[in-house]
Amino acid sequence: MNAPDRYERFVVPEGVKKVTYERDTKIINAASFTIEREDHTIGNIVRMQLHRDENVLFAGYKLPHPLQYKIIVRIHTTSQSSPMQAYNQAVNDLDKELDHLKKAFEAELAKHSADY
């Protein structure tokens, strides 16, 4: 078959960075982040977290091609912040939020498994 191997969807090749940063040369405080081996799941979560930041003027992502396993996240911020700061803050906030969700799930699981 001509289909790529399944592992290519999630294994980052050797020598390739997971996230790359490219500053926009035409717009001040704008940049693109290319995230390798991710899809709409991560793209939409990161985009929505960036929209919660009042210093973010624009946040969007695109999947360049269905057979290219990467997303491109574009961020435009106010002068009080930079795209790198906004991206790092969004990822840190998501990490905390998902950690809280995991702990709440495990607590409920432990509570209900004790009943059985």
N, C-alpha and C positions, 0 to 999 in steps of 0.2 A: 504494500500500500504506500501511498504518497503522504500519508498522515505523519506528522512529527511524533516522536516517542512521547509517551505520557509524562515521563519525569521532567521533560523540558518545560512543562507548565509551572513547576515550583522549585526546581533546583537551579540556583544561580550559578552560571558557569564560572570556572576558575578565572580569576583576573578581572571579573566584572563586579563593580560596586553595586550594592543593593539600592542605594539612593544616590542620584547625582543632582547637582544644583547648577542651574544656568541662569545668570542674571539677564534681565531684559534690557537691551541697549536703547530702546525707544521710550520706555515708560519708567519714570522714577518710582522706586519702591515696588517693583514688580519682578517676579522671577518664576521659573518653571522648575519643578522637581520631577525627575523621571524615577519611578519606582519599578524596579525589575521584578518580574515573576509575580505580579499581582494583577487583580482584575477589578470589576465593578464593586465587589464587596468592600475592599479597603478604600477604593476611590471615593465611594459615596460616604463612608463613615468619616474619613478625613475631611472631605468637603463640608459635611454638616457640622463637624466640630469647629472648623475654621469660621463658619458663619456665626458661631456663638461669640466670637471675638469682635469687640466693637471697633478695633483698629483695622480690621480686614474689610476692604472695600469690595473686593471680588475674590471668589474662590470657586474654581471649577476644575473638572478633570476630563480627560478623554482617553479612550482606548484606541491607539492609532490604527490597529488592524487586528482582526480576530486571531490571526496566526502569530502575532507578535505579543509575547506575554509580558507586557509592561503597560503602565499607565503614566500619563503626564498630568501633574497637578499644577495649575497656574494660580498664583497668589498675587494680589495687589493690595498694598497696605497704605495706611496714612503715614504722615511723616513721624508720628510718635513711635512707630514700630517698623521692623524690617520683615520681609517675607521669611527669612530664616528664623527669626524670633517667633513669628506666628506659627510656623510649621512645627518648631520644637515644642512650643507651648501646647499646640493641639495634640501632638503625639503623647506628651507627658500627661495631659488631662485624660486622654483616652486610656492610657495605661492605668491610671488611678481608678477610672470609672469601671473598667473591665475587671480590675482586681477586686473592687467592691462587689460587683455582680457575682464573681466567682465565690467570694466568701459568703455572700447571702445565699447562694445556691447550695453550697456545701453545708451551711447551717440548717437549712430547710431539709436537705436530704438526710442529715444526721437525725433530725427531730422525727422525721417520718419513718426512717428505717428502724428506729428504736421501738416503734409501735408494732413492728412485725417481727 
